[in-house]
């Protein structure tokens, strides 16, 4: 473990992983997340700026939760973010379905098991013997 200062309040704490927030600030952020989630459920047509303003959360934080797939929106909602690869509008995650499929195929091809070459014939096998045509 390492010791860091909290990104929000500046207190020193034992950092384990993720966003460098002390346990108290992490709890506050989790409470804000729950509030945002309930607000979106109650107001499905609200814009991302309105959600951020009404819940006292930054737009960047809401986008971070969307990219982490903690928040997702219905197809009828106007809230969305851009695919990191092609720029298409998506409702959750980092990539659109087409880019996910392309990445999956690319990575799958990288790790395919290659066919082993055929073993060489041993000198004592029937195919390796010398043959004469006139006998």
C-alpha positions as CSV (number, residue, x, y, z in Angstrom):
1,X,0.0,0.0,0.0
2,X,1.0,3.6,-0.5
3,X,0.0,6.8,1.2
4,X,-1.7,9.5,-0.8
5,X,-3.6,12.7,-0.4
6,X,-7.3,12.6,-1.1
7,X,-8.3,14.2,-4.4
8,X,-11.3,15.9,-2.8
9,X,-10.4,16.9,0.8
10,X,-6.6,16.6,0.8
11,X,-6.4,14.2,3.8
12,X,-3.7,11.5,3.9
13,X,-5.0,8.0,3.5
14,X,-3.8,4.5,2.6
15,X,-4.3,4.2,-1.2
16,X,-5.3,0.8,-2.5
17,X,-6.6,1.2,-6.1
18,X,-9.0,3.3,-8.2
19,X,-9.7,7.0,-7.8
20,X,-7.5,8.4,-5.0
21,X,-10.3,9.3,-2.6
22,X,-10.2,8.8,1.2
23,X,-12.9,6.4,2.6
24,X,-15.1,9.4,3.7
25,X,-15.0,11.1,0.3
26,X,-15.5,7.7,-1.5
27,X,-18.7,7.2,0.6
28,X,-19.9,10.7,-0.3
29,X,-19.2,10.0,-4.0
30,X,-21.1,6.7,-3.8
31,X,-24.1,8.5,-2.2
32,X,-24.0,11.0,-5.0
33,X,-24.0,8.1,-7.5
34,X,-27.1,6.6,-5.9
35,X,-28.8,10.0,-6.0
36,X,-27.9,10.5,-9.7
37,X,-29.2,7.0,-10.5
38,X,-32.5,7.7,-8.8
39,X,-32.8,11.1,-10.4
40,X,-32.3,9.5,-13.9
41,X,-34.9,6.9,-13.1
42,X,-37.4,9.5,-12.0
43,X,-36.5,11.9,-14.9
44,X,-35.6,9.8,-17.9
45,X,-35.8,12.8,-20.4
46,X,-33.4,15.1,-18.4
47,X,-30.2,16.3,-20.2
48,X,-26.8,15.4,-18.8
49,X,-26.2,19.1,-17.8
50,X,-29.5,19.1,-15.9
51,X,-28.7,15.9,-14.1
52,X,-25.3,17.2,-13.2
53,X,-26.7,20.6,-12.0
54,X,-29.6,19.2,-10.0
55,X,-27.4,16.6,-8.2
56,X,-24.3,18.8,-7.7
57,X,-22.1,16.5,-9.7
58,X,-19.8,17.4,-12.6
59,X,-20.6,16.3,-16.1
60,X,-17.2,14.6,-16.3
61,X,-18.1,12.5,-13.3
62,X,-21.4,11.4,-14.9
63,X,-19.5,10.5,-18.1
64,X,-17.0,8.6,-16.1
65,X,-19.8,6.5,-14.5
66,X,-21.3,5.9,-18.0
67,X,-17.9,4.8,-19.4
68,X,-17.5,2.5,-16.3
69,X,-20.9,1.0,-17.3
70,X,-22.3,1.9,-13.9
71,X,-24.9,4.1,-15.6
72,X,-26.7,3.2,-18.8
73,X,-29.6,5.0,-20.6
74,X,-32.5,3.8,-22.7
75,X,-32.5,4.3,-26.5
76,X,-35.2,7.0,-26.1
77,X,-33.0,9.1,-23.7
78,X,-31.1,12.0,-25.2
79,X,-28.1,11.3,-22.9
80,X,-25.2,9.6,-24.5
81,X,-21.5,9.7,-25.0
82,X,-19.3,9.1,-28.1
83,X,-17.6,5.8,-28.9
84,X,-13.9,6.2,-28.2
85,X,-13.0,4.6,-31.5
86,X,-15.5,5.8,-34.2
87,X,-17.4,8.6,-32.5
88,X,-20.9,7.0,-32.7
89,X,-23.4,7.9,-29.9
90,X,-23.6,5.2,-27.3
91,X,-25.6,4.9,-24.0
92,X,-23.0,3.1,-21.9
93,X,-19.5,1.8,-22.0
94,X,-16.5,3.0,-24.0
95,X,-17.2,1.5,-27.5
96,X,-20.2,0.9,-29.7
97,X,-21.3,-2.6,-30.6
98,X,-19.6,-2.6,-34.0
99,X,-16.2,-1.5,-32.5
100,X,-16.5,-4.0,-29.7
101,X,-17.1,-6.8,-32.3
102,X,-14.1,-5.6,-34.3
103,X,-11.8,-5.5,-31.3
104,X,-13.0,-8.9,-30.2
105,X,-12.3,-10.4,-33.6
106,X,-8.9,-8.7,-33.7
107,X,-7.9,-9.9,-30.3
108,X,-9.3,-13.4,-31.0
109,X,-7.2,-13.7,-34.2
110,X,-4.0,-12.7,-32.2
111,X,-4.4,-15.6,-29.8
112,X,-5.5,-18.4,-32.2
113,X,-3.6,-21.6,-31.8
114,X,-1.4,-22.1,-34.8
115,X,-1.3,-25.5,-36.5
116,X,1.9,-27.4,-35.6
117,X,4.1,-28.3,-38.6
118,X,4.0,-32.0,-39.6
119,X,6.8,-34.0,-38.1
120,X,9.7,-35.1,-40.4
121,X,9.7,-38.7,-41.6
122,X,12.1,-41.0,-39.7
123,X,14.8,-42.7,-41.7
124,X,13.5,-46.1,-40.7
125,X,9.9,-45.6,-42.0
126,X,8.6,-47.2,-45.3
127,X,8.5,-43.9,-47.2
128,X,12.2,-43.2,-46.5
129,X,13.6,-46.4,-48.0
130,X,15.5,-46.3,-51.3
131,X,13.7,-48.0,-54.2
132,X,15.1,-49.4,-57.5
133,X,13.1,-49.3,-60.7
134,X,14.7,-52.3,-62.6
135,X,14.5,-54.9,-59.9
